């Protein structure tokens, strides 16, 4: 019966989403659950029997926490400063160390509990970004309205002047330039208003694969001219999503066009849909959710690391003729659908934009 209960409790700990590592009184590892293996990048077989300090020699703060618990019997927590290094990547974690109390009252070792904060940090960053966009949006809306009035006056005057000039008059070339530039400024103002205006979603069931397929088909001329190979990997089990079809089309059209421009000649564009279980924000707070993820990947030159943080900020662009509003509008559309947009890019190795949306049925 004892063995049965021991196996039962071990299964319980194995099923916990947080990482759990148990040490004996000498600091040697006696148990590692699957979540801890994933967070730390170390297998149970590798860790068992080895000293905790040798396995986690690069995590000084975590070692200090373990040493303090072993020395004093106190529980120690840190939810801000502990990081794990996994495969060349730094992973923020919430850590706590507690004494393992045996049934006879003696201390049997130390329990280390770890929680991967990567998604939590991404959610916090998204909220901060949304706050900044909200402030910028208020300013942009006022600015856009102020610009539209004189812009209308300039356009009207240029049209009147054009009507007064004979068709062959050399000055008509200047009026055409004025009207063209007015239209360009007006387009920027309209994008600003779209960024600043509150969302009014027209929700319906949307076949996302059809939307993506239509966009790729419409871009076929550009991809063929550039010699770009397009791969589509769509999960057929994904049902229609509840979304605003026109906005979702605008979102993915922008991302796919950006990818085509980034690739240049003879590269590869890959569009993938998949179902993931991840963290999402809801009225009840943070929790697990079933999400639809769409990756738009290119093998272009990638994005410089110093540009990644500013990528979704209004007016930030690396294109000679870009407005810097396209990705800001993409993020707004995703946010209005209660999703997230992330970018993974390395200079010289291409870029992947991932859009995650709630999968509501």
TACOR-V797064 format. One record per backbone hydrogen bond with DSSP energy under -0.5 kcal/mol. CO is the residue of the C=O (numbers start at 1). NH is the residue of the N-H. Records with the same first field share a line. If there is no record, write none. Layout:
CO->NH + NH
This chain:
1->5
2->6
3->7
4->8
5->9
6->10
7->11
8->12
9->13
10->14
11->15
12->16
13->16
19->114
20->33
21->112
22->30 + 31
23->110
24->27
27->52
28->24
29->49
31->22
33->36 + 37
34->38
35->39
36->40
37->41 + 42
43->47
44->48
47->50
50->29
51->54 + 55
52->56
54->57
56->59
58->60
59->63
60->64
61->65
62->66
63->67
64->68
65->69
66->70
67->71
68->72 + 74
69->73
76->97
78->95
82->93
84->86 + 91
86->89
89->86 + 91
90->92
91->84
92->117
93->82 + 95
94->115
95->78
96->113
97->76
98->111
99->101
100->108 + 109
102->105
106->102 + 108
109->100
110->23 + 112
111->98 + 113
112->21
113->96
114->19
115->94
117->121
118->122
119->123
120->124
121->125
122->126
123->127
124->128
125->129
126->130
127->131
128->132
129->133
130->134
131->135
132->136
133->137
134->138
135->139
136->140
137->141
138->142
139->143
140->144
141->145
142->146
143->147
144->148
145->149
146->150
147->151
148->152
149->153
150->154
151->155
152->156
153->157
154->158
155->159
156->160
157->161
158->162
159->163
160->164
161->165
166->169
169->172
170->173
171->174 + 175
172->176
173->177
174->178
175->179
176->180
177->181
178->182
179->183
180->184
181->185
182->186
183->187
184->188
185->189
186->190
187->191
188->192
189->193
190->194
191->195
192->196
193->197
201->203
202->245
204->243
206->208 + 241
207->211
208->212
209->213
210->214
211->215
212->216
213->217
214->218
215->219
217->220
219->223
220->224
221->225
222->226
223->228
224->227
226->266
229->269
231->271
233->273
234->236
235->238
241->206 + 243
243->204 + 245
244->248
245->249
246->250
247->251
248->252
249->253
250->254
251->255
252->256
253->257
254->258
255->259
256->260
257->261
258->262
259->263
260->264
262->301
267->229
268->299
269->231
270->272 + 297
271->233
272->295
274->293
276->278 + 291
278->289
280->287
282->285
285->282
287->280
289->278 + 291
290->359
291->276 + 293
292->357
293->274
294->355
295->272 + 297
296->353
297->270
298->351
300->350
301->348
304->307 + 308
305->308 + 309
307->310 + 311
308->311
310->313
313->316
315->317
319->322
324->315 + 316
325->329
326->330
327->331
328->332
329->333
330->334
331->335
332->336
333->337
334->337 + 339
335->338
337->358
340->356
342->354
344->352
346->349
350->346
351->298
352->344 + 354
353->296 + 355
354->342 + 356
355->294
356->340
357->292
358->360
